[in-house]
C-alpha cells in the first residue's frame, strides 16, 4: 500500500516545526540548497515534484503561509517573470544542476579525483570547448523541446538521461544520428509557428546567457559527470569511480565556496531572505 500525502497535509506540515520549512522539488536537490542557508535554522522537505511545489506555492500566495517553496526555472526563464511572493523562490536557471556547471568547481573536483595539487590545472580550455560543443549539438533539439513545452503537447523531446544522445562507449561524444532522428520526429508532432516562436525566444536568451543555463538540469548533470570522468581519466589513465550522490555534494560544496556569479548571489540572497521572513511570521503566530 502506497501512502498518499494530501495537498492540505503538505500545506499544514509547517505547523509541526518551530523552524522554517523549505519545500524543494526533489530530495536529491537538498544537498545543493543546504549549502546556501548558512546559519539560518530550517528544515528541507521533498515535495514530490514540480506540480506539488506549485500547489504549495499557490497556497503561500493566497494565504501567506509561513514556509518557503523553491521551484525550478525550467523554460519559463526564457521570459522574465517575477515571483508572486518573496517566499516562493524561482530559479533563474533551468534547475539547480545548472548552477553546478562552472569551471572553478569542476577544476577542484577533477583535481580531487585525480589526486593532484591546486597548482596543477587539468581542466583548462576544454571547459569552454564543452560549452560550445553542447550548444552546437543540442541547440536544435532543445528548441524543439521548448516548443513542445510551451504548446503543452506532453511530447517528450529530450530523454530523462543523457545516454541516448551519446555514442556508445564514448564518455562525451554526441550521436549525430540519434539527435537528428529525434529532431525529425519532434518536428512532425508540432506546428511550425510553435517552433519559430521557440527559436526566437531561445535566440534572445542566448544573446545574454549561456546555453548551459537553459538545458534541462538532469542532462547537464549527466554531461558534468562524463566530463569529469573523461578529464580525470586523461590525467591518471584510470576511470574514476564516481557516484551521483557524492558528486552532487562535492560540486555543491565547491560551487558555493568558489562561484560568485549574479545568479548564485541572487539565489543565496533570496533564499536566506525567504527563510528569515518565514521564521519571523512563524514566531508571530
C-alpha positions as CSV (number, residue, x, y, z in Angstrom):
1,X,0.0,0.0,0.0
2,X,1.4,3.4,-1.0
3,X,0.8,6.3,1.4
4,X,-0.5,9.3,-0.5
5,X,0.0,12.8,1.0
6,X,-2.9,15.1,0.6
7,X,-2.4,18.8,-0.5
8,X,-3.8,20.0,2.8
9,X,-1.5,17.7,4.6
10,X,1.6,19.0,2.9
11,X,0.5,22.6,3.4
12,X,-0.1,22.1,7.1
13,X,3.2,20.4,7.7
14,X,4.8,23.6,8.8
15,X,2.7,23.5,12.0
16,X,4.8,20.6,13.3
17,X,8.1,22.6,13.3
18,X,9.3,25.7,15.1
19,X,11.9,26.3,12.4
20,X,11.0,27.4,8.8
21,X,10.1,24.6,6.4
22,X,11.6,24.7,2.8
23,X,9.9,22.7,0.1
24,X,12.0,21.6,-2.9
25,X,11.0,19.6,-5.9
26,X,13.1,16.5,-5.1
27,X,15.2,15.0,-2.3
28,X,18.3,15.0,-4.4
29,X,18.1,18.8,-4.5
30,X,18.5,19.2,-0.8
31,X,22.4,19.0,-0.6
32,X,22.6,21.8,-3.1
33,X,20.3,24.2,-1.2
34,X,21.6,23.1,2.2
35,X,24.9,24.8,1.4
36,X,23.2,28.1,0.8
37,X,21.4,28.7,4.1
38,X,24.5,29.2,6.2
39,X,23.5,29.7,9.8
40,X,19.7,30.0,9.1
41,X,17.9,27.2,11.0
42,X,15.5,25.5,8.7
43,X,14.2,22.1,7.6
44,X,14.1,20.9,4.0
45,X,11.3,18.7,2.6
46,X,10.8,16.9,-0.7
47,X,7.5,18.0,-2.2
48,X,7.5,15.2,-4.7
49,X,7.8,17.1,-7.9
50,X,7.2,20.4,-9.5
51,X,3.4,20.1,-9.6
52,X,3.3,19.6,-5.9
53,X,5.7,22.6,-5.3
54,X,3.4,24.7,-7.5
55,X,0.4,23.8,-5.3
56,X,2.4,24.7,-2.2
57,X,3.5,28.0,-3.8
58,X,-0.1,28.8,-4.7
59,X,-1.1,28.3,-1.1
60,X,1.7,30.7,0.0
61,X,0.5,33.4,-2.4
62,X,-3.2,33.1,-1.5
63,X,-2.8,32.6,2.3
64,X,0.6,33.9,3.2
65,X,1.6,30.6,5.0
66,X,5.0,30.8,6.8
67,X,7.0,28.3,4.7
68,X,9.3,28.6,1.7
69,X,8.9,26.9,-1.7
70,X,11.8,26.7,-4.2
71,X,10.8,26.0,-7.8
72,X,13.0,25.2,-10.9
73,X,13.1,27.9,-13.6
74,X,12.5,25.4,-16.4
75,X,11.9,27.0,-19.8
76,X,10.0,29.8,-18.1
77,X,13.3,31.6,-17.7
78,X,13.0,32.5,-21.4
79,X,10.6,35.2,-20.4
80,X,11.4,37.3,-17.4
81,X,8.8,36.8,-14.7
82,X,8.8,37.9,-11.1
83,X,7.7,35.5,-8.4
84,X,4.3,36.2,-6.9
85,X,5.6,36.0,-3.4
86,X,9.0,36.5,-1.7
87,X,8.7,33.1,-0.1
88,X,8.3,31.5,-3.5
89,X,11.9,31.3,-4.8
90,X,12.1,30.6,-8.6
91,X,15.4,29.7,-10.0
92,X,17.0,31.9,-12.7
93,X,18.4,28.8,-14.4
94,X,16.6,25.7,-15.6
95,X,17.3,23.6,-12.5
96,X,19.7,23.6,-9.5
97,X,22.1,21.3,-11.5
98,X,22.7,24.2,-14.0
99,X,24.2,26.2,-11.1
100,X,26.9,23.5,-10.8
101,X,28.1,24.0,-14.4
102,X,31.0,26.3,-13.6
103,X,34.7,26.0,-14.4
104,X,36.3,26.6,-10.9
105,X,34.3,23.9,-9.1
106,X,34.8,21.5,-11.9
107,X,38.6,22.1,-11.7
108,X,38.6,21.5,-8.0
109,X,36.5,18.3,-8.3
110,X,38.7,16.9,-11.1
111,X,41.8,17.6,-9.0
112,X,40.3,15.7,-6.1
113,X,39.5,12.6,-8.2
114,X,42.9,12.8,-10.0
115,X,44.7,13.4,-6.6
116,X,46.7,16.3,-7.8
117,X,47.6,19.6,-6.1
118,X,46.0,23.0,-6.5
119,X,49.0,24.2,-8.5
120,X,48.1,21.9,-11.4
121,X,45.4,22.9,-13.9
122,X,43.7,19.9,-15.6
123,X,40.5,21.4,-17.0
124,X,41.8,24.5,-18.8
125,X,40.3,25.5,-22.1
126,X,38.4,22.2,-22.5
127,X,35.6,23.6,-20.3
128,X,34.9,26.4,-22.8
129,X,35.1,23.9,-25.6
130,X,32.5,21.8,-23.8
131,X,30.1,24.8,-23.6
132,X,30.4,25.4,-27.3
133,X,30.1,21.7,-28.2
134,X,26.9,21.3,-26.1
135,X,25.3,24.2,-27.8
136,X,26.3,23.2,-31.3
137,X,25.0,19.6,-30.9
138,X,21.9,20.1,-28.6
139,X,20.6,23.5,-29.6
140,X,18.1,22.4,-32.2
141,X,16.7,19.6,-30.0
142,X,16.3,22.0,-27.1
143,X,14.5,24.5,-29.3
144,X,12.0,21.7,-30.2
145,X,11.7,20.8,-26.5
146,X,10.9,24.4,-25.7
147,X,8.3,24.5,-28.5
148,X,6.5,21.3,-27.2
149,X,6.8,22.6,-23.6
150,X,5.2,25.9,-24.4
151,X,2.5,24.3,-26.5
152,X,1.8,21.8,-23.7
153,X,1.8,18.8,-26.1
154,X,3.0,16.4,-23.5
155,X,5.6,15.1,-26.0
156,X,8.9,14.0,-24.6
157,X,11.6,15.5,-26.8
158,X,14.7,15.2,-24.6
159,X,15.4,12.0,-22.8
160,X,15.5,11.6,-19.0
161,X,19.2,10.7,-19.2
162,X,22.0,11.9,-21.4
163,X,23.0,8.4,-22.5
164,X,20.6,8.0,-25.5
165,X,22.1,11.2,-27.1
166,X,25.7,9.9,-26.8
167,X,27.7,7.5,-29.0
168,X,28.1,4.1,-27.4
169,X,31.2,3.5,-25.3
170,X,32.2,7.2,-25.6
171,X,32.4,9.3,-22.5
172,X,31.2,12.5,-24.1
173,X,30.6,12.3,-27.8
174,X,27.1,13.1,-29.1
175,X,25.5,10.9,-31.6
176,X,24.5,12.9,-34.7
177,X,22.2,10.2,-36.0
178,X,20.3,9.9,-32.7
179,X,19.9,13.7,-32.3
180,X,18.8,14.1,-36.0
181,X,16.3,11.3,-35.7
182,X,14.8,12.8,-32.6
183,X,14.6,16.2,-34.2
184,X,12.8,14.9,-37.3
185,X,10.3,13.0,-35.2
186,X,9.6,16.0,-33.0
187,X,9.1,18.4,-35.9
188,X,6.4,16.1,-37.2
189,X,4.4,16.5,-34.0
190,X,4.1,20.2,-33.7
191,X,3.3,23.1,-36.0
192,X,6.0,25.3,-37.4
193,X,4.7,28.5,-35.7
194,X,5.4,27.0,-32.3
195,X,8.9,26.1,-33.4
196,X,9.6,29.6,-34.8
197,X,8.4,31.2,-31.6
198,X,10.6,28.9,-29.5
199,X,13.6,29.6,-31.8
200,X,13.2,33.3,-31.4
201,X,12.9,33.1,-27.6
202,X,16.0,30.9,-27.3
203,X,18.0,33.2,-29.6
204,X,17.1,36.2,-27.5
205,X,18.1,34.3,-24.3
206,X,21.4,33.3,-25.7
207,X,22.3,36.9,-26.5
208,X,23.0,37.4,-22.8
209,X,23.0,33.9,-21.2
210,X,24.7,30.5,-21.7
211,X,23.1,27.5,-23.4
212,X,24.2,25.6,-20.3
213,X,21.8,27.6,-18.2
214,X,18.9,26.6,-20.3
215,X,19.5,22.9,-21.0
216,X,17.4,20.7,-18.5
217,X,19.4,20.1,-15.3
218,X,19.3,16.3,-15.4
219,X,21.1,16.4,-18.8
220,X,23.6,19.0,-17.6
221,X,24.4,16.8,-14.6
222,X,25.0,13.8,-16.9
223,X,27.3,15.8,-19.0
224,X,29.2,17.1,-16.0
225,X,29.6,13.6,-14.7
226,X,31.0,12.4,-18.0
227,X,33.2,15.4,-18.4
228,X,34.8,14.8,-15.0
229,X,35.3,11.1,-15.8
230,X,36.9,11.9,-19.2
231,X,39.2,14.7,-17.7
232,X,40.4,12.6,-14.8
233,X,40.9,9.5,-17.0
234,X,43.0,11.6,-19.4
235,X,45.2,12.7,-16.4
236,X,45.7,9.4,-14.5
237,X,44.9,6.8,-17.2
238,X,42.2,5.3,-14.9
239,X,38.5,5.7,-14.9
240,X,37.4,7.2,-11.5
241,X,34.6,5.6,-9.5
242,X,32.0,8.4,-9.3
243,X,28.6,8.1,-7.7
244,X,25.9,10.7,-8.4
245,X,25.0,11.5,-4.8
246,X,28.6,12.0,-3.8
247,X,29.4,14.1,-6.9
248,X,26.4,16.3,-6.2
249,X,27.5,17.0,-2.7
250,X,31.1,17.6,-3.7
251,X,30.1,20.0,-6.5
252,X,27.7,21.9,-4.3
253,X,30.4,22.4,-1.7
254,X,32.8,23.8,-4.3
255,X,30.2,25.9,-6.1
256,X,29.1,27.8,-3.0
257,X,32.7,28.3,-2.0
258,X,34.1,29.5,-5.3
259,X,31.4,30.9,-7.6
260,X,30.2,34.5,-7.2
261,X,28.0,34.9,-10.3
262,X,24.9,37.2,-10.3
263,X,22.7,34.1,-10.4
264,X,24.4,32.4,-7.4
265,X,24.4,35.7,-5.4
266,X,20.7,36.2,-6.2
267,X,19.7,32.7,-5.3
268,X,21.6,32.8,-2.0
269,X,20.1,36.3,-1.1
270,X,16.5,35.4,-2.0
271,X,16.5,32.0,-0.2
272,X,18.0,33.4,3.0
273,X,15.6,36.3,3.0
274,X,12.7,34.0,2.5
275,X,13.8,31.8,5.4
276,X,14.1,34.8,7.7
277,X,10.7,36.0,6.7
278,X,9.2,32.6,7.3
279,X,10.8,32.4,10.7
280,X,9.5,35.8,11.7
281,X,6.0,35.0,10.5
282,X,6.1,31.7,12.3
283,X,7.1,33.4,15.6
284,X,4.2,35.8,15.2
285,X,1.6,33.1,15.1
